[in-house]
Amino acid sequence: MIKLNGTAQKDFTFTADPLNTFSFFADLNRVVQYLPYIELVETYGQNELRVLYSCVELGTYTISAISDLSCTSDTENMAIFVQPLKGKEPVEGEATLNTTMGYGYFASAAYMQACDDGTRIDFRLKIVANLPRPRGMRMMPGRVVNRIASAMSDARVSEIAEGFMRNAAQDFPAWQKTQQLASRG
């Protein structure tokens, strides 16, 4: 098995007021597109979906994990939580010479508060999966594989968190313009 266990905690400043920032990030079906290495697989309903985390590591191995997610918003405390969606059938793990795929755990939390420049966002992200080892890695000792996987997981999750906020900030003006047009029309 390959044990992925990546976590990241990042603070960002988003250049919009807290209410608009909260509204922007509360729609998981839309904002999932901002997550690097994450692809929407299936939409079950509003803020309920299946995603695929996939990346190529060491230039050779494709590591993939499916997760079912739900999003809840706490408007009183200006917090958004993404947790595993219960009741969905996990995918079976499988591996080839240089690929592995299985079911994973994905969770995030975003806590927002007003600041001088707009909204401060405390963003936390966690991805965990136990995946079958690709046949090409079977000669490597398990502890070596897991040490490599752990280091790569933290690096990838950090990239995802930073890319998410960068991509969201780039798209926010277009979203805000559509909201303004919708409120007029």
C-alpha positions as CSV (number, residue, x, y, z in Angstrom):
1,M,0.0,0.0,0.0
2,I,0.9,3.6,-0.6
3,K,-0.2,5.9,2.2
4,L,-1.0,9.4,1.1
5,N,-1.5,11.8,3.9
6,G,-1.2,15.4,2.8
7,T,-2.2,18.5,4.8
8,A,-1.9,22.2,4.3
9,Q,-3.0,25.3,6.3
10,K,-2.7,28.6,4.4
11,D,-3.8,32.1,5.2
12,F,-4.8,34.3,2.3
13,T,-6.2,37.8,1.8
14,F,-9.1,37.9,-0.7
15,T,-9.8,41.4,-2.0
16,A,-13.5,41.4,-1.5
17,D,-15.8,42.0,1.5
18,P,-16.5,39.0,3.7
19,L,-20.1,38.5,2.5
20,N,-19.2,38.4,-1.2
21,T,-16.2,36.2,-0.5
22,F,-18.4,33.8,1.5
23,S,-21.0,33.7,-1.3
24,F,-18.3,33.1,-3.9
25,F,-16.7,30.2,-2.1
26,A,-19.9,28.5,-0.8
27,D,-20.7,26.9,-4.2
28,L,-18.6,23.7,-4.3
29,N,-20.0,22.7,-7.7
30,R,-18.5,25.9,-9.2
31,V,-15.3,26.4,-7.1
32,V,-14.1,22.8,-7.5
33,Q,-12.7,23.8,-10.9
34,Y,-10.1,26.0,-9.2
35,L,-8.4,23.1,-7.5
36,P,-5.3,21.9,-9.3
37,Y,-4.9,18.1,-9.7
38,I,-8.6,17.7,-8.9
39,E,-11.2,16.9,-11.5
40,L,-15.0,16.8,-11.2
41,V,-16.2,13.3,-12.0
42,E,-19.9,13.4,-11.1
43,T,-22.4,15.8,-9.6
44,Y,-24.9,14.3,-7.2
45,G,-26.7,17.5,-6.2
46,Q,-26.0,21.0,-5.0
47,N,-22.7,20.9,-3.1
48,E,-22.5,17.1,-3.4
49,L,-20.1,15.6,-5.9
50,R,-17.4,13.0,-6.7
51,V,-13.9,14.2,-7.6
52,L,-10.7,12.6,-8.8
53,Y,-7.3,13.6,-7.4
54,S,-4.6,12.6,-10.0
55,C,-1.0,13.5,-10.5
56,V,2.2,12.0,-11.9
57,E,4.9,11.5,-9.3
58,L,8.6,10.8,-9.9
59,G,7.9,11.3,-13.6
60,T,6.5,7.8,-13.9
61,Y,3.8,6.9,-11.5
62,T,0.2,8.1,-11.9
63,I,-1.4,8.4,-8.4
64,S,-5.2,8.7,-8.3
65,A,-7.8,8.8,-5.6
66,I,-11.6,9.2,-5.9
67,S,-13.5,11.1,-3.2
68,D,-17.2,11.9,-2.6
69,L,-17.7,15.3,-1.1
70,S,-20.4,17.5,0.5
71,C,-20.1,21.1,1.4
72,T,-21.8,22.9,4.3
73,S,-21.8,26.6,5.1
74,D,-21.9,28.2,8.5
75,T,-23.0,31.8,7.7
76,E,-23.1,32.9,11.3
77,N,-19.4,32.0,11.8
78,M,-18.4,32.7,8.2
79,A,-17.0,29.1,7.7
80,I,-17.3,26.6,4.8
81,F,-16.6,22.9,5.3
82,V,-16.1,20.2,2.7
83,Q,-16.3,16.7,4.2
84,P,-16.7,13.2,2.8
85,L,-20.2,12.5,1.5
86,K,-21.8,9.6,3.3
87,G,-23.7,6.8,1.6
88,K,-21.6,6.5,-1.6
89,E,-19.9,3.3,-2.7
90,P,-16.1,3.6,-2.6
91,V,-14.2,2.5,-5.7
92,E,-12.1,-0.6,-5.4
93,G,-8.3,-0.1,-5.4
94,E,-6.3,-1.2,-8.4
95,A,-2.8,-0.9,-9.6
96,T,-0.8,-1.6,-12.8
97,L,2.9,-1.3,-13.5
98,N,3.0,2.4,-13.0
99,T,-0.5,3.5,-11.9
100,T,-2.5,3.2,-8.7
101,M,-6.1,4.2,-8.1
102,G,-8.3,3.9,-5.0
103,Y,-10.8,5.7,-2.7
104,G,-9.6,8.6,-0.7
105,Y,-10.6,11.1,2.0
106,F,-10.7,14.8,1.1
107,A,-11.7,17.5,3.6
108,S,-11.2,21.3,3.8
109,A,-12.3,24.2,5.9
110,A,-12.3,27.9,5.2
111,Y,-12.7,30.4,8.0
112,M,-13.3,34.0,6.9
113,Q,-13.0,37.3,8.7
114,A,-12.9,41.0,7.7
115,C,-9.5,42.6,7.4
116,D,-8.1,46.0,6.1
117,D,-7.6,44.6,2.5
118,G,-10.9,42.7,2.3
119,T,-11.3,39.2,3.8
120,R,-8.7,37.0,5.5
121,I,-9.2,33.3,4.8
122,D,-7.7,30.6,6.9
123,F,-7.8,27.6,4.5
124,R,-7.1,24.1,5.6
125,L,-7.0,21.1,3.3
126,K,-6.4,17.4,3.9
127,I,-6.1,14.5,1.4
128,V,-5.6,10.9,2.7
129,A,-5.7,7.6,0.8
130,N,-4.3,4.1,1.1
131,L,-3.7,2.9,-2.4
132,P,-2.4,-0.3,-3.8
133,R,1.3,-0.2,-4.7
134,P,2.1,-0.1,-8.4
135,R,4.0,-3.2,-9.5
136,G,6.9,-1.0,-10.5
137,M,7.4,0.0,-6.8
138,R,7.1,-3.5,-5.3
139,M,10.9,-3.9,-5.0
140,M,11.2,-0.8,-2.9
141,P,10.8,-1.2,0.9
142,G,7.4,-0.1,2.2
143,R,8.8,2.5,4.6
144,V,10.8,4.1,1.7
145,V,7.7,4.2,-0.5
146,N,5.6,5.8,2.3
147,R,8.3,8.3,3.2
148,I,8.4,9.4,-0.5
149,A,4.6,9.4,-0.7
150,S,4.2,11.5,2.5
151,A,6.6,14.1,1.3
152,M,5.0,14.3,-2.1
153,S,1.5,14.4,-0.6
154,D,2.3,17.4,1.6
155,A,3.9,19.2,-1.4
156,R,0.9,18.4,-3.7
157,V,-1.7,19.5,-1.1
158,S,0.2,22.7,-0.5
159,E,0.2,23.3,-4.3
160,I,-3.5,22.6,-4.4
161,A,-4.3,25.1,-1.7
162,E,-2.1,27.8,-3.2
163,G,-3.4,27.1,-6.7
164,F,-7.0,27.1,-5.5
165,M,-6.7,30.6,-4.0
166,R,-4.8,31.9,-7.0
167,N,-7.3,30.5,-9.5
168,A,-10.3,31.7,-7.5
169,A,-8.8,35.3,-7.2
170,Q,-8.4,35.3,-11.0
171,D,-12.0,34.3,-11.6
172,F,-13.6,36.4,-8.9
173,P,-14.0,39.6,-11.0
174,A,-15.9,37.7,-13.8
175,W,-18.1,36.0,-11.1
176,Q,-18.8,39.3,-9.4
177,K,-19.8,40.9,-12.8
178,T,-22.3,38.1,-13.4
179,Q,-23.7,38.6,-9.9
180,Q,-24.1,42.4,-10.6
181,L,-25.8,41.7,-14.0
182,A,-28.2,39.1,-12.4
183,S,-29.2,41.5,-9.6
184,R,-30.1,44.2,-12.2
185,G,-32.0,42.0,-14.5
